[in-house]
Amino acid sequence: MGTSAAGLRAYREIFRIPGAGSFVAASLVGRLPLAMLSLATVFLVEAETGSYATAGAVASAGALCYALVVPRLGRAADRLGQRRVLRPLALAFGATGALFVLAAQLDGPHWTLYAAGAAFMAVMPPVGALTRARWSHLAGSDGALVTSSYSFESVAEELIFVVGPLLVSAVVLLDPAAGVAAVAVAGTAGGLLLAAQRRTEPPAVPRPAGGGGSALAVHGLRLMCAVYVCVAAMIACWELSTLAFVDAHGSPWMVGGVMAAYAVGSGVGGLWYGARQWETPLDRRFLLALAAVVLGMGPLWAMPGVTALWVFSLFSGLLVAPTVIAGYGLVRQGVPPAALTEGMTWLSTAIGVGKAGGVLGAGVLIDTYGPRWGYALTLACGLVGLAVGLLGTRHLRAMAAARHVRAA
């Protein structure tokens, strides 16, 4: 009990940092698109075309474009400073969101949906990576403060994944385009608000002489990107399969509830993780949590109905946040500080690639065979990711020890 109390006091400590409350509030608004964008896109495109396969393909194209762009945004933020990158990016996100809605409502050829959707997703501000970079800068060499702040970040993201799907599910009842519009407004407002928080912004780091210095030069980061591709595909398959399953066995409003239950479970797990003092090595924690998350996807294909899925999702999500916390912790340990934001955005790239493949594959399977086959693909993607992580244990161990080696 004393350990838990100490952990909870650590959460209070991070908000004693001057300016922390302001940039956290801005980041919560700016991260709403993270939980809303894919679902809002599927609702809009499926309503216009009547096809989950087309909806999945549009979301896939957008996720792939985001994956290609976001590492360059991360490197630009490291080199130029967050404000100079965030302001034009937030405005572009709002403008392309309006174009995406217009393309859908004009009932034009499908390529216009692909183009507009891809442009919209490609310029989504990487608020999560930028916020974690701020925490890392503010915490300095205080490892306990870093762990607490990263734990809080993951719990905050799970809160977003509770609110986001519920918000999308509610507003699309008014109009399918309202979900995308809400995403555009939240991303633009949150990005501009975060850009205004100059007090907590990490200093810009000039480009090293002769170029180079890419975070991707770290072997462990490349391995983690491969794992994250598979895990993101797993989550994307789960989301699309759940939407289709609820559509077949319940009512559309229930989708947000099921996804929120999964996020609530993850948030509880994140609070528990951050309130403990861990002796288990960081790389081992990552792999153990990942294994639990993947195995939790196993029974989904056998769910008898929406109520059972709802309850199961609450418990199966418990170790999602600990997996994310440990994963970002490994990046902070193993990537050079001057490339930290870029390193975190490479994980975003992996997530984008994984989502692209996941929604595309799941959309085809669901249209052809139904949502239970989508859940089978969900488990398969997770098992591949776990296998990649286990095969690369040596590189993950090196990442966990890297910062200590440099400090010695």
C-alpha positions in Angstrom: 0.0 0.0 0.0 2.9 2.3 0.8 4.4 1.7 -2.7 1.1 2.6 -4.3 0.8 5.8 -2.2 4.3 6.8 -3.2 3.4 6.2 -6.9 0.3 8.3 -6.6 2.3 11.1 -5.0 4.6 10.9 -8.0 1.7 11.7 -10.3 1.1 14.9 -8.2 4.8 15.8 -8.5 4.7 16.0 -12.3 2.0 18.7 -12.1 4.2 20.9 -9.8 6.4 21.5 -12.9 5.6 25.1 -14.0 3.4 25.1 -17.1 2.7 21.4 -17.0 -1.1 21.8 -16.5 -1.4 24.1 -19.5 0.4 22.0 -22.0 -1.4 18.8 -20.8 -4.8 20.5 -21.3 -3.8 21.5 -24.8 -2.5 18.1 -25.6 -5.7 16.4 -24.5 -7.7 18.4 -27.0 -5.0 17.9 -29.7 -5.0 14.1 -29.2 -8.7 13.6 -29.7 -8.1 12.9 -33.5 -5.9 10.0 -32.4 -9.0 8.1 -31.1 -11.6 9.6 -33.5 -10.0 9.8 -37.0 -10.1 6.2 -38.2 -13.6 5.6 -36.8 -15.0 8.9 -38.2 -13.5 8.0 -41.6 -15.1 4.6 -41.6 -18.5 6.0 -40.6 -18.3 8.7 -43.3 -17.1 6.6 -46.2 -19.3 3.5 -45.4 -22.3 5.8 -45.2 -21.5 7.3 -48.7 -20.4 4.0 -50.4 -22.1 1.2 -48.4 -18.8 -0.8 -48.3 -16.5 -1.6 -45.4 -13.8 -2.6 -47.8 -13.8 0.9 -49.4 -14.0 2.6 -46.0 -11.0 0.4 -44.8 -9.1 1.2 -48.0 -9.6 5.0 -47.5 -8.5 4.8 -43.9 -5.6 2.6 -45.0 -4.4 5.1 -47.6 -4.5 7.9 -45.0 -2.7 5.9 -42.4 0.0 5.1 -44.9 0.5 8.7 -45.9 0.7 9.7 -42.2 3.3 7.0 -41.7 5.5 8.5 -44.4 5.2 12.0 -43.3 5.3 11.9 -39.4 9.1 11.0 -39.0 9.9 14.1 -41.0 7.6 16.2 -38.8 9.4 14.7 -35.7 12.8 15.6 -37.0 11.6 19.1 -38.0 10.3 19.6 -34.4 13.7 18.5 -33.0 15.6 20.8 -35.4 13.3 23.8 -35.6 11.3 23.7 -32.4 7.7 22.5 -31.8 6.0 25.9 -32.3 7.4 26.4 -35.8 6.1 23.0 -36.9 2.8 22.9 -35.0 1.2 26.2 -36.2 1.2 25.5 -40.0 0.4 21.9 -39.4 -2.7 22.5 -37.3 -4.1 24.9 -39.9 -3.4 22.5 -42.7 -5.2 19.8 -40.7 -8.4 21.9 -40.4 -8.3 22.8 -44.1 -7.9 19.3 -45.4 -10.6 18.0 -43.0 -13.0 20.4 -44.7 -11.9 19.1 -48.2 -12.5 15.5 -47.1 -16.0 16.2 -46.0 -16.7 18.1 -49.3 -15.3 15.2 -51.3 -17.6 12.7 -49.6 -20.7 14.8 -49.9 -20.2 15.7 -53.5 -20.5 12.0 -54.4 -17.7 12.1 -56.8 -15.4 9.3 -58.0 -13.7 7.2 -55.3 -10.3 8.5 -56.0 -11.3 11.9 -54.6 -12.2 10.2 -51.3 -8.8 8.5 -51.3 -6.9 11.7 -52.1 -8.8 14.0 -49.6 -8.7 11.4 -46.9 -5.0 10.7 -47.3 -4.2 14.4 -47.2 -6.3 14.9 -44.1 -4.6 12.1 -42.2 -1.1 12.9 -43.4 -1.1 16.3 -41.6 -2.5 15.2 -38.3 -0.3 16.8 -35.6 1.8 14.1 -33.7 0.7 15.6 -30.4 1.5 12.5 -28.4 5.2 12.4 -29.4 5.6 16.2 -28.9 4.1 16.0 -25.5 6.3 13.1 -24.4 9.3 15.0 -25.6 8.2 17.9 -23.4 8.0 15.7 -20.4 11.4 14.2 -21.1 12.9 17.7 -21.4 11.3 18.9 -18.1 12.2 15.8 -16.1 15.8 15.8 -17.2 17.8 13.1 -15.5 15.0 12.3 -12.9 14.1 8.7 -14.0 11.2 8.4 -11.5 9.7 11.6 -12.9 10.0 10.3 -16.4 8.3 7.1 -15.5 5.4 8.9 -13.8 5.0 11.4 -16.6 5.0 8.7 -19.3 2.5 6.6 -17.3 0.3 9.6 -17.0 0.6 10.2 -20.7 -0.6 6.7 -21.5 -3.5 6.9 -19.1 -4.4 10.3 -20.6 -4.4 8.7 -24.1 -6.7 5.9 -22.8 -9.1 8.7 -21.5 -9.0 10.0 -25.0 -9.9 6.6 -26.3 -12.9 6.5 -23.9 -14.2 9.9 -24.9 -13.2 9.9 -28.6 -15.2 6.8 -29.8 -18.3 7.9 -27.8 -18.1 11.4 -29.2 -17.8 10.1 -32.8 -20.6 7.6 -32.3 -22.8 10.4 -30.9 -22.2 13.1 -33.5 -22.5 10.7 -36.5 -26.1 10.1 -35.5 -26.7 13.7 -36.6 -24.7 13.4 -39.9 -21.9 11.0 -41.0 -19.8 14.0 -41.9 -20.1 15.4 -38.4 -17.5 13.0 -37.0 -14.8 14.1 -39.5 -15.7 17.8 -38.8 -15.3 17.3 -35.0 -11.9 15.6 -35.6 -10.7 18.6 -37.7 -11.8 21.2 -35.2 -10.2 19.3 -32.2 -6.9 18.7 -34.1 -6.6 22.3 -35.2 -7.5 23.8 -31.8 -5.3 21.5 -29.8 -2.3 22.0 -32.1 -2.6 25.8 -31.9 -3.0 25.7 -28.1 0.0 23.4 -27.7 2.1 25.6 -30.0 1.3 28.6 -27.7 2.9 26.9 -24.7 6.4 28.3 -25.2 7.4 27.9 -21.5 7.6 24.1 -21.6 8.8 23.7 -25.2 12.1 21.7 -25.6 14.9 23.7 -27.2 15.6 23.2 -30.9 18.7 21.1 -31.6 20.6 22.1 -34.7 21.3 19.5 -37.4 24.6 17.8 -36.8 27.5 18.8 -39.1 27.5 16.6 -42.2 23.8 15.5 -41.6 22.9 12.1 -40.3 21.9 11.5 -36.7 18.7 9.7 -37.6 17.0 7.9 -34.7 16.4 4.9 -37.0 20.1 4.1 -36.9 19.4 2.4 -33.5 18.9 -1.3 -34.1 16.4 -1.7 -31.3 14.2 1.1 -32.6 14.0 -0.7 -36.0 12.9 -3.9 -34.2 10.3 -2.0 -32.1 8.9 -0.5 -35.3 8.4 -4.0 -36.7 6.6 -5.0 -33.5 4.5 -1.9 -33.6 3.5 -2.5 -37.2 2.0 -5.8 -36.2 0.4 -4.5 -33.0 -1.2 -1.6 -34.8 -2.5 -3.9 -37.5 -4.0 -6.0 -34.6 -5.7 -3.0 -33.1 -7.0 -1.7 -36.5 -8.4 -5.2 -37.2 -10.0 -5.2 -33.8 -11.6 -1.8 -34.3 -13.1 -2.5 -37.7 -14.2 -6.0 -36.7 -15.9 -4.6 -33.6 -17.7 -2.0 -35.6 -19.0 -4.7 -38.0 -19.8 -7.2 -35.2 -21.8 -4.6 -33.3 -23.5 -3.6 -36.6 -24.6 -7.2 -37.0 -25.6 -8.0 -33.4 -26.6 -4.7 -31.9 -27.1 -1.0 -32.6 -24.5 1.6 -33.9 -24.4 3.5 -30.7 -23.0 0.5 -28.9 -19.7 0.7 -30.9 -18.4 3.6 -28.8 -19.3 1.8 -25.6 -17.4 -1.3 -26.5 -14.3 0.7 -27.5 -14.6 2.9 -24.4 -14.7 -0.2 -22.2 -11.4 -1.5 -23.7 -9.9 2.0 -23.1 -11.2 2.1 -19.5 -9.5 -1.3 -18.8 -6.3 0.0 -20.3 -6.4 3.2 -18.2 -6.9 1.3 -15.0 -3.9 -0.9 -16.0 -1.8 2.2 -16.7 -2.6 3.8 -13.3 -1.6 0.5 -11.6 1.6 0.3 -13.6 2.7 3.9 -12.9 1.9 3.6 -9.2 4.4 0.8 -8.7 8.2 0.7 -8.2 9.4 -1.9 -10.7 12.5 -4.1 -10.4 11.8 -6.1 -13.6 13.9 -4.8 -16.5 12.1 -2.5 -18.9 12.5 -4.8 -21.9 11.1 -7.7 -20.1 8.1 -5.7 -18.9 7.4 -4.7 -22.5 7.4 -8.2 -23.7 5.3 -9.6 -20.8 2.7 -6.9 -21.2 2.6 -7.4 -25.0 2.1 -11.1 -24.6 -0.9 -10.5 -22.3 -2.5 -8.1 -24.7 -2.1 -10.4 -27.7 -3.4 -13.4 -25.9 -6.4 -11.3 -24.7 -7.5 -11.1 -28.4 -7.8 -14.9 -28.6 -11.5 -15.4 -27.5 -12.9 -12.6 -29.6 -14.0 -14.8 -32.5 -16.3 -16.8 -30.1 -18.2 -13.8 -28.5 -21.9 -14.7 -28.4 -23.1 -11.1 -28.5 -22.5 -7.4 -27.8 -23.0 -7.6 -24.0 -20.3 -10.3 -23.7 -18.0 -8.3 -26.0 -18.5 -5.2 -23.8 -17.6 -7.0 -20.6 -14.7 -8.9 -22.1 -13.2 -5.7 -23.6 -13.0 -4.1 -20.2 -10.8 -6.9 -18.8 -8.8 -7.7 -22.0 -7.6 -4.1 -22.2 -5.9 -4.0 -18.8 -2.3 -4.3 -20.1 -2.5 -2.1 -23.2 -1.3 1.0 -21.4 1.6 -0.7 -19.6 2.7 -2.0 -23.0 2.7 1.5 -24.4 4.4 3.0 -21.4 7.2 0.4 -21.5 7.6 0.9 -25.3 8.0 4.6 -25.1 10.3 4.2 -22.1 12.5 2.0 -24.3 12.7 4.7 -26.9 13.7 7.3 -24.4 16.4 5.0 -23.1 17.8 3.9 -26.4 17.5 6.9 -28.7 20.0 9.8 -28.6 18.3 12.8 -26.8 18.8 15.1 -29.8 16.6 12.7 -31.9 14.0 11.8 -29.2 10.9 13.3 -30.9 11.9 11.7 -34.2 12.4 8.4 -32.5 8.9 8.6 -31.0 7.4 9.6 -34.4 9.0 6.5 -36.0 6.8 4.5 -33.7 3.9 6.6 -35.1 5.1 5.6 -38.6 5.0 1.9 -37.7 1.5 2.4 -36.2 0.4 4.1 -39.5 1.8 1.3 -41.6 0.2 -1.3 -39.4 -3.2 0.4 -39.4 -3.0 0.7 -43.2 -2.6 -3.1 -43.6 -4.9 -4.0 -40.8 -8.0 -2.0 -41.9 -7.4 -3.1 -45.5 -7.1 -6.8 -44.7 -9.9 -6.7 -42.2 -12.3 -4.8 -44.5 -11.9 -7.4 -47.2 -12.4 -10.3 -44.8 -15.4 -8.7 -43.1 -17.1 -8.0 -46.4 -16.5 -11.5 -47.6 -16.8 -13.7 -44.5 -18.1 -11.6 -41.6 -16.6 -10.0 -38.5 -15.5 -13.2 -36.8 -12.9 -13.8 -39.5 -11.8 -10.2 -38.9 -11.2 -11.2 -35.2 -9.2 -14.2 -36.4 -6.9 -11.8 -38.4 -6.7 -9.6 -35.3 -5.2 -12.5 -33.3 -2.8 -13.5 -36.1 -1.4 -10.0 -36.4 -0.7 -9.9 -32.6 1.0 -13.3 -32.6 3.4 -12.2 -35.4 4.2 -9.0 -33.5 4.9 -11.0 -30.3 7.1 -13.4 -32.2 9.2 -10.6 -33.7 9.7 -9.1 -30.2 10.8 -12.3 -28.7 13.2 -13.0 -31.5 14.7 -9.5 -31.0 15.1 -9.7 -27.2 18.8 -8.9 -27.4 18.2 -5.5 -29.1 15.4 -4.6 -26.7 17.7 -5.4 -23.8 20.4 -3.1 -25.3 17.9 -0.3 -25.7 16.9 -0.6 -22.0 20.5 -0.2 -20.9 21.7 2.4 -23.5 21.1 5.6 -21.4 22.8 4.1 -18.4 25.9 3.3 -20.6 26.1 6.9 -21.9 25.7 8.2 -18.4 28.5 6.0 -17.0 
